[in-house]
Amino acid sequence: MKTIKILGTGCPKCKQTEAVVRKAVADLGADADIQKVEDIQDIMQYNILSTPAVVIDEVVQIKGRVPNAAELEALLKA
């Protein structure tokens, strides 16, 4: 099972990223634990300068932009 964290303080792009992640996981039928991280102290531990960010199994994969579903599906299959 993959652990996916969406880092963001709750801005519209962060919410859009969460929706895209959930859709990609559902479309793949993947077994994933999706977590929304909004606490700025927790986000700072990942050494990113802009949100939203997507962390898969503790590796920052996407930062500073909203990913598309195809990109997320490719990352989840890897």
Secondary structure by P-SEA (a helix, b strand, c coil): cbbbbbbccccaaaaaaaaaaaaaaaaaccccbbbbbcccccccccccccccbbbcccccccccccccaaaaaaaaac
